[in-house]
Amino acid sequence: MTYPPGPPHPYGYGYPPPPPPPKPGVIPLAPLRVGDLLGGAFSTYGRYWKPLLGIAAIAYGGAGVLVGGALLAVYGSVIDNLERLDALPDDANPGFADFQALLVAFGSVWLLGMLGMLVATALINAAVPAVIQDAVLGRPARFGTVLRRAWSRLGAVIGSVVLSTLAAVLPGLLLILAFVLTMVQVVVNPDDSGTASAVTAILSVLFALATFPLALWLWVKFSLAPAAAVIENQGPMAALRRSAHLVRGSWWRIFGCVVLIGLIVGVVGGMVQEFVSILAMVPMTSLASGDHENMRASFSTLWGVMLTAGAVGLVVQILLAPLQPLVVSLLYIDQRIRKENLAPMLAESAGLAPAGAGAQDA
């Protein structure tokens, strides 16, 4: 049956249905529904698991080895402090000076771990958009190519992640600062700090409640920045502006999708974290009881639990790390399809005809 020349006929009685959008890769080249986003993310994970998990293992494995080595080094440096704590009489209460070296040691390891996690997370956020570029077009993605692409954009992604995170968590950081200042005031002036501490606590809570919506809005507004930094070769500030432009008008939709995949990842990670926390309860309880005879053994046990927890958490982190960046990268593609008519260009890059090209002949 041949139809007269002209625009494609509407779908209805006597007319053929419109052709489906082309799908050369993991998503159809059309505005995406939530099911398309989640399906595309898991399909990309299944097809391209080698580069995704390989780079995640390098990123978080490197951070884990760094923190594990630091823990072992710190344990060797504080063993004399543990022996002094063991030597205290049973009726003696350890002072702050007795624990100062331990606090400094743990604080240093924590800071090193945060820096390692920042670089690891940025590397994953740089690798996933590089994989998505090929996954959307149905092309293979080799590990070495993805790693080189991610490494070349690592600086821009770190900048965009740090800037967007600071914008989102600044209210929380100010709240923590107010809490620390309150505690310092209580320690320095214990007699005159009651009223001031109460006022500071109330003002901090009110400030947190007032600024939480702004922090949430900024978090979603800048959520597409890493993908823009990689796919469009944007610098950190340009990537933030690009993300803000793409999110404009679709904030609630993007918020819902990011929160949904975040809940999926968070539930699995939370279950593992809860199991590890239960394992750590025994040595922590012994330390809190002040039993000097078992304190060194408890510290040794706690060290073993921390290393085991770190290893388990590392494996879980490697497995779950690509999921949220995959959804965010697909949201970036979706917003460009909706706002910039990217679908025909993607179809042309994949060597396919855009949807509707053959609608006049049936």
C-alpha positions as CSV (number, residue, x, y, z in Angstrom):
1,M,0.0,0.0,0.0
2,T,1.4,3.4,-1.1
3,Y,0.5,6.7,0.5
4,P,0.6,10.0,-1.4
5,P,3.6,12.2,-0.8
6,G,3.6,14.4,2.2
7,P,4.3,14.4,5.9
8,P,4.0,11.1,7.8
9,H,0.4,10.1,8.4
10,P,-1.0,10.0,12.0
11,Y,-1.4,6.7,13.6
12,G,-5.0,5.5,13.5
13,Y,-7.5,3.5,11.6
14,G,-6.3,2.8,8.1
15,Y,-2.8,4.0,8.8
16,P,0.3,2.0,9.8
17,P,1.7,2.6,13.3
18,P,4.7,4.9,13.4
19,P,8.1,3.1,13.3
20,P,9.8,2.6,16.6
21,P,12.8,4.9,17.3
22,P,16.1,3.4,16.3
23,K,18.0,1.6,19.0
24,P,21.6,0.8,18.0
25,G,22.7,0.4,21.5
26,V,21.4,0.2,25.1
27,I,18.6,2.8,24.7
28,P,16.2,3.9,22.1
29,L,17.2,7.2,20.5
30,A,14.1,9.1,21.7
31,P,13.1,10.8,25.0
32,L,13.5,8.2,27.7
33,R,11.1,6.9,30.3
34,V,12.2,5.8,33.8
35,G,12.2,2.2,32.6
36,D,14.4,3.0,29.7
37,L,16.9,4.8,32.0
38,L,17.1,1.9,34.4
39,G,17.0,-0.7,31.7
40,G,19.7,1.1,29.8
41,A,21.9,1.4,32.9
42,F,21.7,-2.3,33.7
43,S,22.1,-3.3,30.1
44,T,25.2,-1.1,29.9
45,Y,26.5,-2.7,33.1
46,G,25.9,-6.2,31.6
47,R,27.5,-5.5,28.2
48,Y,30.4,-3.4,29.3
49,W,31.2,-4.9,32.7
50,K,34.8,-5.5,31.9
51,P,35.9,-1.8,31.5
52,L,33.4,-0.7,34.2
53,L,34.5,-3.1,36.9
54,G,38.1,-3.1,35.7
55,I,38.4,0.7,36.2
56,A,36.3,0.5,39.4
57,A,38.8,-2.1,40.7
58,I,41.7,0.0,39.8
59,A,40.2,3.2,41.4
60,Y,38.8,1.8,44.6
61,G,41.4,-1.0,44.9
62,G,44.2,1.6,44.7
63,A,42.4,3.7,47.4
64,G,41.9,0.6,49.5
65,V,45.5,-0.4,49.3
66,L,46.5,3.1,50.2
67,V,44.3,3.2,53.3
68,G,45.2,-0.4,54.3
69,G,48.9,0.5,54.1
70,A,48.3,3.6,56.1
71,L,46.4,1.6,58.8
72,L,49.3,-0.9,59.1
73,A,51.8,1.9,59.4
74,V,49.7,3.8,61.9
75,Y,49.3,0.6,64.0
76,G,53.0,0.2,64.2
77,S,53.4,3.9,65.2
78,V,50.9,3.8,68.1
79,I,51.7,0.4,69.6
80,D,53.8,2.2,72.3
81,N,50.7,4.2,73.3
82,L,48.7,1.0,73.5
83,E,51.3,-0.5,75.8
84,R,51.1,2.6,78.1
85,L,47.4,2.2,78.2
86,D,47.7,-1.4,79.2
87,A,50.1,-0.4,82.0
88,L,47.7,1.9,83.6
89,P,46.2,0.7,87.0
90,D,42.6,-0.5,86.9
91,D,41.4,2.4,88.9
92,A,43.1,5.0,86.7
93,N,41.1,6.9,84.1
94,P,43.0,7.6,80.9
95,G,43.3,11.3,80.0
96,F,43.1,13.1,76.7
97,A,46.9,13.0,76.3
98,D,46.8,9.2,76.5
99,F,44.5,9.0,73.5
100,Q,45.9,12.0,71.6
101,A,48.3,10.0,69.4
102,L,45.6,7.5,68.6
103,L,43.2,10.3,67.6
104,V,45.8,11.9,65.4
105,A,46.7,8.6,63.8
106,F,43.1,7.7,63.0
107,G,42.4,11.2,61.8
108,S,45.3,11.1,59.4
109,V,44.1,7.8,58.0
110,W,40.6,9.1,57.6
111,L,41.8,12.2,55.7
112,L,43.9,10.1,53.5
113,G,41.0,7.8,52.9
114,M,38.7,10.7,51.9
115,L,41.3,12.0,49.4
116,G,41.7,8.5,47.9
117,M,37.9,8.1,47.7
118,L,37.6,11.5,45.9
119,V,40.1,10.5,43.2
120,A,38.5,7.0,42.9
121,T,35.0,8.4,42.6
122,A,36.1,11.0,40.1
123,L,37.8,8.3,38.0
124,I,34.6,6.3,37.9
125,N,32.6,9.4,37.0
126,A,35.0,10.0,34.2
127,A,35.0,6.4,32.9
128,V,31.2,5.9,32.9
129,P,30.4,8.7,30.4
130,A,33.2,7.4,28.1
131,V,31.5,4.0,28.1
132,I,28.0,5.5,27.6
133,Q,29.2,7.2,24.5
134,D,29.9,3.8,22.9
135,A,27.0,2.0,24.6
136,V,24.4,4.4,23.2
137,L,25.7,3.7,19.7
138,G,26.2,0.0,20.1
139,R,29.9,0.2,19.7
140,P,32.5,-1.9,21.6
141,A,34.4,-0.1,24.5
142,R,37.9,-1.4,25.1
143,F,39.3,-1.2,28.6
144,G,42.5,0.6,27.6
145,T,40.6,3.2,25.5
146,V,38.1,4.0,28.3
147,L,40.9,4.2,30.9
148,R,42.9,6.7,28.8
149,R,39.8,8.8,28.0
150,A,38.8,8.8,31.7
151,W,42.4,9.7,32.8
152,S,42.6,12.5,30.4
153,R,39.4,14.1,31.8
154,L,40.1,13.2,35.5
155,G,41.1,16.8,36.4
156,A,38.0,18.4,35.0
157,V,35.8,15.7,36.6
158,I,37.5,16.2,40.0
159,G,37.0,19.9,39.7
160,S,33.3,19.6,38.8
161,V,32.7,17.0,41.6
162,V,34.4,19.1,44.2
163,L,32.7,22.3,43.2
164,S,29.2,20.7,43.0
165,T,29.7,18.9,46.3
166,L,30.9,22.0,48.1
167,A,27.8,23.9,46.7
168,A,25.5,21.1,48.0
169,V,27.1,20.4,51.4
170,L,28.2,23.9,52.4
171,P,25.2,24.3,54.7
172,G,26.1,21.0,56.4
173,L,29.8,22.0,56.7
174,L,28.7,25.3,58.4
175,L,26.5,23.3,60.8
176,I,29.4,21.1,61.7
177,L,31.6,24.1,62.2
178,A,29.0,25.6,64.6
179,F,28.9,22.3,66.5
180,V,32.7,22.2,66.8
181,L,32.8,25.8,68.0
182,T,30.1,25.0,70.6
183,M,32.1,22.0,71.9
184,V,35.3,24.2,72.1
185,Q,33.4,26.8,74.1
186,V,32.0,24.1,76.5
187,V,35.6,22.8,77.1
188,V,37.2,26.2,77.5
189,N,34.4,27.9,79.6
190,P,32.3,25.1,81.1
191,D,30.7,27.4,83.7
192,D,29.5,30.1,81.2
193,S,28.7,28.1,78.1
194,G,25.3,26.7,78.9
195,T,23.2,29.5,77.4
196,A,25.6,30.2,74.6
197,S,25.7,26.4,73.7
198,A,21.9,26.2,73.7
199,V,21.5,29.3,71.5
200,T,24.2,28.0,69.1
201,A,22.5,24.6,68.9
202,I,19.1,26.1,68.1
203,L,20.5,28.5,65.5
204,S,22.4,25.7,63.9
205,V,19.4,23.4,63.6
206,L,17.3,26.3,62.2
207,F,20.0,27.2,59.7
208,A,20.3,23.6,58.6
209,L,16.5,23.3,58.0
210,A,16.5,26.6,56.1
211,T,19.3,25.8,53.8
212,F,18.6,22.1,53.1
213,P,16.3,22.8,50.2
214,L,18.9,25.0,48.6
215,A,21.6,22.3,49.0
216,L,19.3,19.7,47.5
217,W,18.4,22.0,44.6
218,L,22.1,22.7,43.8
219,W,22.9,19.0,44.1
220,V,20.4,18.1,41.4
221,K,21.2,21.2,39.3
222,F,24.9,20.3,39.0
223,S,24.4,16.5,38.9
224,L,25.1,16.2,35.1
225,A,28.4,18.1,35.3
226,P,30.8,15.1,35.2
227,A,29.1,13.7,32.1
228,A,29.4,17.1,30.4
229,A,33.0,17.4,31.4
230,V,33.8,14.1,29.7
231,I,31.5,14.0,26.7
232,E,31.8,17.6,25.7
233,N,35.4,18.1,27.0
234,Q,34.2,21.0,29.3
235,G,36.2,22.5,32.1
236,P,34.8,22.4,35.7
237,M,33.0,25.7,35.6
238,A,31.7,25.2,32.1
239,A,30.5,21.7,33.0
240,L,28.6,23.1,36.0
241,R,26.9,25.8,33.7
242,R,26.1,23.1,31.1
243,S,24.5,20.9,33.7
244,A,22.4,23.8,35.0
245,H,21.2,24.5,31.5
246,L,20.3,20.9,30.8
247,V,18.5,20.4,34.2
248,R,16.5,23.6,33.8
249,G,12.8,22.6,33.5
250,S,13.3,19.0,34.4
251,W,14.6,19.3,38.0
252,W,11.9,17.0,39.5
253,R,12.3,14.3,37.0
254,I,16.0,14.2,37.3
255,F,15.7,14.3,41.1
256,G,13.4,11.3,41.1
257,C,15.6,9.2,38.8
258,V,18.8,10.0,40.8
259,V,17.1,9.3,44.1
260,L,15.6,6.0,42.8
261,I,18.9,4.6,41.7
262,G,20.5,6.0,44.9
263,L,18.0,4.1,47.0
264,I,18.8,0.9,45.1
265,V,22.5,1.3,45.7
266,G,22.0,2.6,49.2
267,V,19.9,-0.4,50.4
268,V,22.4,-2.9,49.2
269,G,25.4,-1.0,50.6
270,G,23.5,-0.3,53.8
271,M,22.9,-4.0,54.4
272,V,26.6,-4.8,54.0
273,Q,27.5,-1.9,56.3
274,E,25.1,-3.1,59.0
275,F,26.6,-6.5,58.9
276,V,30.1,-5.0,59.3
277,S,28.9,-2.8,62.1
278,I,27.6,-5.8,64.0
279,L,31.1,-7.5,63.7
280,A,32.7,-4.4,65.2
281,M,30.4,-4.2,68.2
282,V,32.4,-6.6,70.4
283,P,35.8,-4.9,70.3
284,M,34.2,-1.4,70.5
285,T,32.2,-2.5,73.6
286,S,35.4,-3.8,75.2
287,L,37.2,-0.5,74.5
288,A,34.3,1.5,75.9
289,S,34.2,-0.5,79.1
290,G,37.7,0.6,80.0
291,D,39.0,-2.9,80.7
292,H,42.8,-2.2,80.5
293,E,43.7,-5.9,80.6
294,N,41.8,-6.5,77.4
295,M,42.3,-3.1,75.8
296,R,45.3,-4.1,73.6
297,A,43.6,-7.3,72.5
298,S,40.5,-5.3,71.7
299,F,42.5,-2.8,69.7
300,S,44.1,-5.7,67.8
301,T,40.7,-7.2,67.1
302,L,39.3,-3.9,66.1
303,W,42.2,-3.5,63.7
304,G,41.4,-6.9,62.1
305,V,37.7,-6.0,61.9
306,M,38.5,-2.7,60.2
307,L,40.7,-4.4,57.6
308,T,38.1,-7.1,57.0
309,A,35.3,-4.5,56.8
310,G,37.4,-2.5,54.4
311,A,38.0,-5.5,52.2
312,V,34.2,-6.4,52.1
313,G,33.3,-2.8,51.6
314,L,35.8,-2.5,48.8
315,V,34.3,-5.4,46.9
316,V,30.7,-4.0,47.3
317,Q,31.9,-0.5,46.3
318,I,33.5,-1.8,43.2
319,L,30.3,-3.7,42.2
320,L,27.9,-0.8,42.9
321,A,30.0,2.2,42.0
322,P,29.1,2.3,38.2
323,L,25.3,2.2,38.7
324,Q,24.5,5.7,39.7
325,P,26.9,7.3,37.2
326,L,25.4,5.2,34.5
327,V,21.9,6.6,35.2
328,V,23.2,10.1,35.5
329,S,25.1,9.8,32.1
330,L,21.9,8.5,30.5
331,L,20.0,11.4,31.9
332,Y,22.5,13.7,30.3
333,I,21.9,12.0,26.9
334,D,18.2,12.1,27.5
335,Q,18.2,15.8,28.3
336,R,20.2,16.6,25.1
337,I,17.7,14.4,23.1
338,R,14.8,16.4,24.6
339,K,16.3,19.9,24.4
340,E,18.8,19.7,21.5
341,N,17.3,17.1,19.2
342,L,20.4,14.9,19.6
343,A,18.7,11.7,18.5
344,P,19.1,12.3,14.7
345,M,22.8,13.0,15.2
346,L,23.2,9.8,17.3
347,A,21.4,7.8,14.7
348,E,23.6,9.2,11.9
349,S,26.7,8.4,14.0
350,A,25.5,4.8,14.4
351,G,24.8,4.5,10.7
352,L,21.0,4.3,11.1
353,A,18.2,6.3,9.5
354,P,16.3,8.5,12.0
355,A,12.9,7.5,13.1
356,G,10.2,8.3,10.6
357,A,12.5,8.3,7.6
358,G,10.6,5.5,5.9
359,A,7.2,6.4,7.1
360,Q,6.0,7.4,3.6
361,D,6.5,4.0,2.1
362,A,4.9,0.9,3.5
